[in-house]
Amino acid sequence: MKKLILGLLSALALLPGGMLRSGDVRAAETFAVQSPRRDHCANPHANCHGERYEDRRGRYTKDSWSVYYRGRKVEGASVSSFADLGGGYGKDNWTVYYRGRKVEGASVSSFADLGGGYGKDNWTVFYEGRKLEGASAMSFEYKGRGYGKDNWNTYFRGEQLRPGQSPDGMLGGGYAKDSWSVYYRGRKVEGVSASSFEYLGGGYGKDPWKVVYQGREVPGASSSSFEELGWGYARDAWKVYYCGEVIPGASPATFRIPDRR
């Protein structure tokens, strides 16, 4: 195929009027020889966005001499005793690691991964490898969606929430609520009713009066007819939305996402 293409290019260079100059032929030949393949099989570990697939544990690997995290050597780790705990945490007989870096002050014998970046030993709670000051290891639990709590405080992604901002009900998608307020990723969602708020999926939520996307109001959206469609899309009886913004001219009556019913 390569010879055929180069032959055609050479023939074009000889045509009257010079559709291609000889220099163009040489440039085309160089490109054909040197250009790398760009098909999706070039990296068997990548998905269609060029991102590496995550494994089921903490992305640690090892050979006979060293331990690695995402291809980077974990300095000082013991190959023979190293265990992948999940969630980015790992340990050998002497040290606990988070994403390949030492977790200072962690007790190897009692350390466990809790999920969501949280871990603890018998005395201390950690978030992404750093101590969570003031948290009670005895009562601390990970509640999902970035939230953790002990008997006295609630935390979101390692940050302690203020009194009165301690969600008990985890709704999904970053939303949570207590008896008085709704929160999105630890931030209070203003103007919605905790008792009637529901999470719809895809970042959308609503009560009987207001629709929100990622915790912010969707202006003009009709709560009574609003529905989430998937992939960031939603609609009410009058408009179609993408990521909380109106799509001008889109017809809600006929709007569909391919391969969805």
C-alpha positions as CSV (number, residue, x, y, z in Angstrom):
1,M,0.0,0.0,0.0
2,K,2.8,2.4,0.9
3,K,4.5,1.7,-2.5
4,L,1.3,2.3,-4.3
5,I,0.7,5.7,-2.6
6,L,4.2,6.9,-3.3
7,G,3.9,5.8,-6.9
8,L,0.8,7.8,-7.3
9,L,2.4,10.9,-5.7
10,S,5.4,10.6,-8.0
11,A,3.1,10.4,-11.0
12,L,1.2,13.5,-9.9
13,A,4.5,15.4,-9.6
14,L,5.2,14.7,-13.3
15,L,1.8,16.0,-14.6
16,P,1.6,19.3,-16.4
17,G,1.1,22.2,-14.1
18,G,2.9,20.4,-11.3
19,M,0.0,19.3,-9.1
20,L,2.7,18.3,-6.6
21,R,6.3,19.5,-6.6
22,S,9.1,17.0,-6.1
23,G,9.7,18.5,-2.6
24,D,6.1,17.7,-1.7
25,V,6.6,14.1,-2.7
26,R,9.7,13.8,-0.5
27,A,7.7,15.4,2.4
28,A,4.9,13.0,1.9
29,E,7.3,10.1,1.8
30,T,8.9,11.2,5.1
31,F,5.5,11.5,6.7
32,A,4.4,8.1,5.5
33,V,7.5,6.5,7.0
34,Q,7.8,8.4,10.2
35,S,4.3,9.1,11.4
36,P,3.3,6.9,14.4
37,R,0.2,4.8,14.4
38,R,-2.7,6.5,16.2
39,D,-5.1,3.6,16.5
40,H,-6.6,2.7,19.9
41,C,-4.5,-0.5,20.0
42,A,-1.3,1.4,20.4
43,N,-1.7,1.3,24.2
44,P,-3.6,-1.8,25.3
45,H,-4.0,-0.4,28.8
46,A,-5.7,2.8,27.5
47,N,-9.4,3.5,26.9
48,C,-10.8,5.7,24.1
49,H,-9.8,8.9,26.0
50,G,-6.2,7.8,26.3
51,E,-6.6,7.2,30.1
52,R,-5.2,4.1,31.8
53,Y,-7.8,1.7,33.2
54,E,-7.7,1.4,37.0
55,D,-7.0,-2.0,38.5
56,R,-9.2,-3.4,41.3
57,R,-6.9,-2.5,44.1
58,G,-4.5,0.4,44.6
59,R,-2.5,0.3,41.4
60,Y,0.6,-1.2,43.1
61,T,2.8,-3.7,41.2
62,K,6.0,-5.3,42.0
63,D,8.8,-7.5,40.5
64,S,11.5,-9.5,42.3
65,W,13.3,-6.4,43.5
66,S,11.0,-3.4,43.8
67,V,7.4,-2.2,44.4
68,Y,5.9,0.4,42.0
69,Y,2.9,2.7,42.2
70,R,1.6,3.7,38.7
71,G,5.0,2.9,37.3
72,R,7.0,4.9,39.9
73,K,9.3,3.0,42.2
74,V,8.2,3.1,45.9
75,E,11.4,3.9,47.7
76,G,12.2,1.6,50.7
77,A,9.2,-0.7,50.3
78,S,9.9,-4.4,51.0
79,V,8.9,-6.6,48.1
80,S,8.5,-9.8,50.2
81,S,6.1,-8.3,52.7
82,F,4.3,-5.6,50.6
83,A,0.5,-5.8,50.5
84,D,-1.9,-3.7,48.4
85,L,-4.7,-2.6,50.7
86,G,-6.8,-0.8,48.1
87,G,-7.8,2.8,47.7
88,G,-4.2,3.9,47.1
89,Y,-3.0,2.5,50.4
90,G,-0.4,-0.3,50.8
91,K,2.0,-1.5,53.4
92,D,4.9,-3.7,54.2
93,N,6.0,-5.0,57.6
94,W,7.4,-1.6,58.6
95,T,5.6,1.2,56.7
96,V,2.2,2.3,55.4
97,Y,2.1,4.1,52.0
98,Y,-0.5,6.2,50.2
99,R,0.0,6.5,46.5
100,G,3.5,5.3,46.9
101,R,4.5,7.8,49.6
102,K,5.1,7.0,53.3
103,V,2.2,7.7,55.7
104,E,3.9,9.2,58.7
105,G,2.8,8.0,62.1
106,A,0.6,5.1,60.9
107,S,0.7,1.8,62.7
108,V,1.3,-1.0,60.2
109,S,-0.2,-3.8,62.4
110,S,-3.6,-2.2,62.7
111,F,-3.9,0.0,59.6
112,A,-6.8,-0.6,57.2
113,D,-8.2,1.2,54.2
114,L,-11.8,2.5,54.7
115,G,-12.5,3.7,51.2
116,G,-12.8,7.2,49.7
117,G,-9.3,8.1,50.6
118,Y,-9.8,7.4,54.3
119,G,-7.8,4.9,56.4
120,K,-7.2,4.4,60.0
121,D,-5.2,2.4,62.6
122,N,-6.1,1.9,66.2
123,W,-5.3,5.4,67.2
124,T,-5.5,7.8,64.2
125,V,-7.7,8.5,61.1
126,F,-6.0,9.5,57.8
127,Y,-7.3,11.1,54.7
128,E,-5.2,10.7,51.5
129,G,-2.3,9.8,53.7
130,R,-2.4,12.8,56.1
131,K,-3.7,12.7,59.7
132,L,-7.3,13.8,60.3
133,E,-6.7,15.8,63.4
134,G,-9.3,15.3,66.1
135,A,-11.1,12.4,64.5
136,S,-11.8,9.4,66.7
137,A,-10.4,6.2,65.2
138,M,-12.5,4.1,67.5
139,S,-15.9,5.4,66.1
140,F,-14.9,6.7,62.7
141,E,-16.7,5.2,59.6
142,Y,-16.7,6.1,56.0
143,K,-20.2,6.8,54.8
144,G,-19.6,7.1,51.1
145,R,-19.5,9.9,48.5
146,G,-16.6,11.6,50.3
147,Y,-18.2,11.7,53.7
148,G,-16.9,10.2,56.9
149,K,-18.0,10.6,60.5
150,D,-17.2,9.7,64.1
151,N,-19.4,10.1,67.2
152,W,-18.9,13.8,67.3
153,N,-18.1,15.2,63.8
154,T,-18.7,14.8,60.1
155,Y,-16.1,15.2,57.5
156,F,-16.2,15.7,53.7
157,R,-13.1,14.8,51.8
158,G,-11.0,15.2,54.9
159,E,-12.5,18.6,55.9
160,Q,-14.5,18.8,59.1
161,L,-18.0,20.3,58.5
162,R,-19.2,23.1,60.8
163,P,-21.9,22.4,63.4
164,G,-25.2,22.3,61.7
165,Q,-23.7,21.1,58.5
166,S,-23.4,17.4,59.3
167,P,-25.5,15.4,56.8
168,D,-26.8,12.1,57.9
169,G,-28.6,11.0,54.7
170,M,-26.3,10.2,51.8
171,L,-28.4,10.7,48.7
172,G,-25.8,9.9,46.0
173,G,-24.0,12.1,43.4
174,G,-22.4,14.2,46.1
175,Y,-25.7,15.2,47.7
176,A,-26.6,14.6,51.3
177,K,-29.0,16.0,53.8
178,D,-29.9,16.3,57.5
179,S,-33.2,17.3,59.1
180,W,-32.9,20.9,58.0
181,S,-30.6,21.3,55.0
182,V,-29.4,19.7,51.7
183,Y,-25.7,19.7,50.9
184,Y,-23.7,19.2,47.7
185,R,-20.1,18.1,48.3
186,G,-20.3,19.6,51.8
187,R,-21.7,22.9,50.7
188,K,-25.2,23.9,51.7
189,V,-27.7,24.0,48.8
190,E,-29.7,27.2,49.4
191,G,-33.4,27.4,49.1
192,V,-34.4,23.7,48.8
193,S,-36.5,21.6,51.2
194,A,-34.6,18.8,53.0
195,S,-37.8,16.9,53.7
196,S,-38.9,16.7,50.0
197,F,-35.5,16.9,48.1
198,E,-34.7,14.0,45.9
199,Y,-31.6,13.2,43.8
200,L,-32.4,12.5,40.2
201,G,-29.0,11.4,38.9
202,G,-26.4,13.0,36.7
203,G,-25.8,15.9,39.1
204,Y,-29.5,16.9,39.1
205,G,-31.8,17.1,42.1
206,K,-35.1,18.8,43.0
207,D,-37.8,19.5,45.5
208,P,-41.4,20.5,44.6
209,W,-40.3,24.1,43.8
210,K,-36.7,24.2,42.6
211,V,-34.4,22.2,40.3
212,V,-30.6,22.2,41.0
213,Y,-27.6,20.9,39.1
214,Q,-24.4,20.2,41.1
215,G,-26.0,22.2,44.0
216,R,-26.9,25.3,41.9
217,E,-30.3,26.3,40.8
218,V,-31.3,25.6,37.2
219,P,-33.1,28.9,36.4
220,G,-36.6,28.6,35.0
221,A,-36.8,24.8,35.2
222,S,-40.2,23.3,36.0
223,S,-39.8,20.9,39.0
224,S,-43.1,19.2,38.4
225,S,-42.2,18.0,34.8
226,F,-38.4,17.9,35.2
227,E,-36.6,14.6,34.4
228,E,-33.0,13.6,34.1
229,L,-32.2,11.8,30.8
230,G,-28.5,10.8,31.3
231,W,-25.1,11.9,30.1
232,G,-25.7,15.4,31.5
233,Y,-29.0,15.9,29.7
234,A,-32.4,16.7,31.2
235,R,-35.7,18.2,30.2
236,D,-39.0,19.6,31.5
237,A,-42.2,20.3,29.6
238,W,-40.7,23.3,27.8
239,K,-36.9,23.1,27.6
240,V,-34.0,20.7,27.2
241,Y,-30.9,21.1,29.4
242,Y,-27.3,20.0,29.3
243,C,-25.3,20.3,32.5
244,G,-27.8,22.7,33.9
245,E,-27.9,25.0,30.9
246,V,-30.7,25.4,28.4
247,I,-30.1,24.1,24.9
248,P,-31.6,26.8,22.6
249,G,-34.1,25.5,20.1
250,A,-34.1,21.8,21.4
251,S,-37.6,20.3,21.5
252,P,-38.3,18.5,24.8
253,A,-41.2,16.6,23.2
254,T,-39.0,14.8,20.7
255,F,-35.5,15.0,22.3
256,R,-33.9,11.6,22.7
257,I,-30.5,10.2,23.5
258,P,-29.4,7.4,21.1
259,D,-29.6,3.9,22.4
260,R,-31.7,5.0,25.4
261,R,-35.5,4.4,25.8
